[in-house]
Amino acid sequence: MDALLGNYNRAPVTFVRGEGCYLFDDQGRRYLDFIAGIAVCALGHSHPWIAQAVSEQARTLVHVSNLYYQEPAGTLARELVDRSGLARVFFCNSGTEANEAAIKLARKRAFRRDEKDRMTILACTGSFHGRTYGALAATDNAKYQEGFGPMPAGFAFTPFNDVAALEKNLDERVAAFIVEPVQGESGVHPATPEFLAAARRLCDARGALLIFDEIQCGMGRLGPLFAFQRFEVTPDVVTMAKALANGLPIGAMLVAECAADALRPGDHGSTFGGSPIPCAAALAHLRVRDAIDLASYVAVREVQLMARLTDLALAFPNAIDGMRGIGLLAALQLKEKYPVGDVVTALREAGVLVGSAGGNSLRFAPPLVIGEEGIDEAYDALYDVLAKLDERKEPILAG
Ligand SMILES: *Cc1c(COP(=O)(O)O)cnc(C)c1O
């Protein structure tokens, strides 16, 4: 493993197998996966329908490039269009690429409309949109940008969930306003419905595109397939990735009719984008969702998860500062004196994998197929670890 570049803070564990909501390491130890590869494995690990779709596609057609058509991409695009009500789909390989495409689309649209001064990409404070330059410039995180300057010009920020500030900042120079309906990376902060509704109204009034980054909060994590369907505000562009193919690399940008002709032949592209195997996996993912009515199931599990986390927040006021969440995406904010990394480690050692997020928060994004007993298992582990913190009032890990 020492040949891998040291750009990640990896935990000292090597996974060899996954099954449902559990992962197994090379020592044969079992872990409850309560982060699902950062909101990726919505159907858990090694789902048989996904495995079958991938292996069948691997034996049929793996790659032809975007010089030609192939069926999985066309069929998946049609499914996403029918289910979203948007008009066209561009496929790429990751979330950051989907956002790059959206940024380029927004600027090219203004260019085609002869709006020379309309270039600004307006994003929110606390945002995360990815690690490539355009997406990074739209990301409000000094640590992620540090040392990588200069950032591309033409990016600006407006306070998240502040309608009055948005009124002021979303002016005629804004090509697009990009917002996560739920900010994941910054600590699981849902947008208010008023903020998203105001964004829709102001984008219409001022001629800007409204982009929802649903890379983390979409694909059923809030229940409905799209996060915007829960907030009942329809954007012009939706970016997707993470869970779309349940673990295979894929990104997508969905575009409404009003912006669909901004990118024309030769304007943008990707060698692997929409390649047959990830598309086949994504189609299988959609079929599973339908077959088990995952949207209704998530609504039930959401109630249980939020109740358990509320319970923990009330039980351990010395350790926990607050709790946030929507759908099966949630966070427990820890007191400053308990570094989240130590708690993540303690939970892993107790056999439960969780993530961290901004604001010293534990982040939870279990597979959407998590059972009632899976949430209880995570609760029990959290209870034990947090009880120790709450009592000892000192860092849980020595040193
Ligand atoms: C993960 C994430 C991205 C970046 O996706 P990658 O596939 O890692 O490039 C962008 N936006 C949001 C909201 C994300 O959660």
The ligand as a Tripos MOL2 file, in Angstrom:
@<TRIPOS>MOLECULE
LIG
   15    15     1     0     0
SMALL
NO_CHARGES

@<TRIPOS>ATOM
      1 C1        -18.7020   13.9750   -3.6400 C.3       1 LIG1
      2 C2        -19.2580   15.2590   -4.1050 C.ar      1 LIG1
      3 C3        -18.7560   15.8990   -5.2470 C.ar      1 LIG1
      4 C4        -17.5570   15.3960   -6.0060 C.3       1 LIG1
      5 O1        -17.7570   14.1320   -6.5470 O.3       1 LIG1
      6 P1        -16.5020   13.2680   -7.0080 P.3       1 LIG1
      7 O2        -17.1220   12.0730   -7.6600 O.co2     1 LIG1
      8 O3        -15.6980   12.9480   -5.7980 O.co2     1 LIG1
      9 O4        -15.7300   14.1050   -7.9630 O.co2     1 LIG1
     10 C5        -19.3740   17.0690   -5.6570 C.ar      1 LIG1
     11 N1        -20.4290   17.5740   -4.9920 N.ar      1 LIG1
     12 C6        -20.9310   16.9870   -3.8920 C.ar      1 LIG1
     13 C7        -22.1070   17.5970   -3.2090 C.3       1 LIG1
     14 C8        -20.3550   15.8220   -3.3960 C.ar      1 LIG1
     15 O5        -20.8320   15.2580   -2.2880 O.3       1 LIG1
@<TRIPOS>BOND
     1     1     2 1
     2     2     3 ar
     3     2    14 ar
     4     3     4 1
     5     3    10 ar
     6     4     5 1
     7     5     6 1
     8     6     7 2
     9     6     8 1
    10     6     9 1
    11    10    11 ar
    12    11    12 ar
    13    12    13 1
    14    12    14 ar
    15    14    15 1
@<TRIPOS>SUBSTRUCTURE
     1 LIG1         1 GROUP 0 **** ****
